Amino acid sequence: MTRRALVTGATSGIGLAFATELAHRGHDLVVVARTTDRLEAVAEQLRAKHRVEVDVLTADLSTDAGMEAAANALTDTTRPVDLLVNNAGASLAGWFGTTDIADEDRQLDLLVRAPMHLMDAAIKSMAGRGGGAIINVSSVAAFTPRGVYSAHKAWLLNLSRWADVHYDDVNIAVQALCPGFVRTEFHQRGEMDISGVPRWMWLRADKVVATSLRDLTRDKPVSIPSLRYKTLAALARHLPAPFVTRVAKRGR
Ligand SMILES: NC(=O)c1ccc[n+]([C@@H]2O[C@H](COP(=O)([O-])OP(=O)(O)OC[C@H]3O[C@@H](n4cnc5c(N)ncnc54)[C@H](OP(=O)(O)O)[C@@H]3O)[C@@H](O)[C@H]2O)c1
């Protein structure tokens, strides 16, 4: 198992659940997000409860400066990171073609360029130190054509699958975590109407994280928490694309 983890988007939802569970398992942490006071509160709580070291890094990962700061933390040889959790994310209100293209650029930076830059830094650093692990938080949306967000998540899934095989010989495991709907701040922040999502489709962030970490120890390159979403992902892969697109049309 790893000893020091860097978790992006650790102030709420899935990222906070990762930070909490990893601290519980005794990992030191670097927690990254934009909101310093929330990061400090998380760090203080985890230090007090689990007696681990927690470094706070305030960074906007949709900016070059933010990506560079997080990448530097990953290549710092004095405080080596063994596990990267590329989790920070958000959704943009409105469908592609109606949104501001500058906002779409920021989304691309946050959901694609940031994980790419952090993976690059982590792989270069871990390869020289005997290995490590990377968890890329994708989405079950990666299996369905559902606009720009699902395209970004499909990119991350695809890269993760390749990297897991390619870097196996230097002992770096790469997992794409593909959850369905998880109760977090995500939908409210993205002004999504979730009133039509049935209760059975909702997952808990702590359970999603437990599944991901269990699958990591089992060397599973793709982790899809819950049988119901495994089934939906399998259907999405095998049913005709136009049908899947129509069914998925309500989400973004
Ligand atoms: N919730 C779901 O149903 C669901 C399903 C599948 C996949 N996912 C994915 O899971 C990941 C986590 O989402 P969540 O559901 O836990 O959402 P969340 O509760 O809204 O948390 C998002 C986290 O990302 C951080 N963040 C947002 N924009 C950032 C930026 N520009 N730079 C740095 N940090 C930023 C936020 O902190 P600050 O605001 O402090 O920066 C927060 O810590 C995302 O990648 C999302 O796409 C979510």
The ligand as an SDF file (V2000), in Angstrom:
LIG
                    3D

 48 52  0  0  0  0  0  0  0  0999 V2000
  -21.2780   13.2710   -7.9750 N   0  0  0  0  0  0  0  0  0  0  0  0
  -21.4550   12.4720   -9.0090 C   0  0  0  0  0  0  0  0  0  0  0  0
  -22.6060   12.0310   -9.2880 O   0  0  0  0  0  0  0  0  0  0  0  0
  -20.2940   12.0570   -9.8670 C   0  0  0  0  0  0  0  0  0  0  0  0
  -20.4550   10.9430  -10.6930 C   0  0  0  0  0  0  0  0  0  0  0  0
  -19.4000   10.5080  -11.4740 C   0  0  0  0  0  0  0  0  0  0  0  0
  -18.1940   11.1860  -11.4320 C   0  0  0  0  0  0  0  0  0  0  0  0
  -18.0610   12.2880  -10.6350 N   0  0  0  0  0  0  0  0  0  0  0  0
  -16.7690   12.9660  -10.6270 C   0  0  0  0  0  0  0  0  0  0  0  0
  -16.2680   12.9240   -9.3080 O   0  0  0  0  0  0  0  0  0  0  0  0
  -15.3400   13.9830   -9.1200 C   0  0  0  0  0  0  0  0  0  0  0  0
  -15.6350   14.6650   -7.7930 C   0  0  0  0  0  0  0  0  0  0  0  0
  -16.9120   15.2500   -7.8610 O   0  0  0  0  0  0  0  0  0  0  0  0
  -17.8990   15.3270   -6.6150 P   0  0  0  0  0  0  0  0  0  0  0  0
  -19.1430   14.6800   -7.0220 O   0  0  0  0  0  0  0  0  0  0  0  0
  -17.2320   14.8840   -5.3810 O   0  0  0  0  0  0  0  0  0  0  0  0
  -18.1850   16.9010   -6.6310 O   0  0  0  0  0  0  0  0  0  0  0  0
  -18.0770   18.0330   -5.5110 P   0  0  0  0  0  0  0  0  0  0  0  0
  -18.6780   17.6020   -4.2290 O   0  0  0  0  0  0  0  0  0  0  0  0
  -18.6350   19.2640   -6.1660 O   0  0  0  0  0  0  0  0  0  0  0  0
  -16.5010   18.2010   -5.2890 O   0  0  0  0  0  0  0  0  0  0  0  0
  -15.6890   18.7360   -6.2830 C   0  0  0  0  0  0  0  0  0  0  0  0
  -14.3160   19.0090   -5.7050 C   0  0  0  0  0  0  0  0  0  0  0  0
  -13.4770   19.5230   -6.7430 O   0  0  0  0  0  0  0  0  0  0  0  0
  -12.9230   20.7660   -6.3430 C   0  0  0  0  0  0  0  0  0  0  0  0
  -12.7620   21.6190   -7.5110 N   0  0  0  0  0  0  0  0  0  0  0  0
  -13.7320   22.0520   -8.3620 C   0  0  0  0  0  0  0  0  0  0  0  0
  -13.2220   22.8430   -9.2980 N   0  0  0  0  0  0  0  0  0  0  0  0
  -11.8780   22.9330   -9.0410 C   0  0  0  0  0  0  0  0  0  0  0  0
  -10.7990   23.6210   -9.6470 C   0  0  0  0  0  0  0  0  0  0  0  0
  -10.9780   24.4260  -10.7200 N   0  0  0  0  0  0  0  0  0  0  0  0
   -9.5630   23.4830   -9.1300 N   0  0  0  0  0  0  0  0  0  0  0  0
   -9.3640   22.6900   -8.0550 C   0  0  0  0  0  0  0  0  0  0  0  0
  -10.3480   22.0130   -7.4300 N   0  0  0  0  0  0  0  0  0  0  0  0
  -11.5920   22.1520   -7.9170 C   0  0  0  0  0  0  0  0  0  0  0  0
  -13.9020   21.3190   -5.3190 C   0  0  0  0  0  0  0  0  0  0  0  0
  -13.2660   22.1810   -4.3880 O   0  0  0  0  0  0  0  0  0  0  0  0
  -13.2090   23.7910   -4.4950 P   0  0  0  0  0  0  0  0  0  0  0  0
  -14.5630   24.2640   -4.9210 O   0  0  0  0  0  0  0  0  0  0  0  0
  -12.7940   24.2020   -3.1350 O   0  0  0  0  0  0  0  0  0  0  0  0
  -12.1490   24.0720   -5.4990 O   0  0  0  0  0  0  0  0  0  0  0  0
  -14.3280   20.0560   -4.6000 C   0  0  0  0  0  0  0  0  0  0  0  0
  -13.3840   19.7130   -3.6240 O   0  0  0  0  0  0  0  0  0  0  0  0
  -15.4640   14.8890  -10.3470 C   0  0  0  0  0  0  0  0  0  0  0  0
  -14.3810   14.6440  -11.2150 O   0  0  0  0  0  0  0  0  0  0  0  0
  -16.7650   14.4350  -10.9840 C   0  0  0  0  0  0  0  0  0  0  0  0
  -16.7680   14.6690  -12.3790 O   0  0  0  0  0  0  0  0  0  0  0  0
  -19.0780   12.7300   -9.8420 C   0  0  0  0  0  0  0  0  0  0  0  0
  1  2  1  0
  2  3  2  0
  2  4  1  0
  4  5  1  0
  4 48  2  0
  5  6  2  0
  6  7  1  0
  7  8  2  0
  8  9  1  0
  8 48  1  0
  9 10  1  0
  9 46  1  0
 10 11  1  0
 11 12  1  0
 11 44  1  0
 12 13  1  0
 13 14  1  0
 14 15  2  0
 14 16  1  0
 14 17  1  0
 17 18  1  0
 18 19  2  0
 18 20  1  0
 18 21  1  0
 21 22  1  0
 22 23  1  0
 23 24  1  0
 23 42  1  0
 24 25  1  0
 25 26  1  0
 25 36  1  0
 26 27  1  0
 26 35  1  0
 27 28  2  0
 28 29  1  0
 29 30  1  0
 29 35  2  0
 30 31  1  0
 30 32  2  0
 32 33  1  0
 33 34  2  0
 34 35  1  0
 36 37  1  0
 36 42  1  0
 37 38  1  0
 38 39  2  0
 38 40  1  0
 38 41  1  0
 42 43  1  0
 44 45  1  0
 44 46  1  0
 46 47  1  0
M  CHG  2   8   1  16  -1
M  END
$$$$
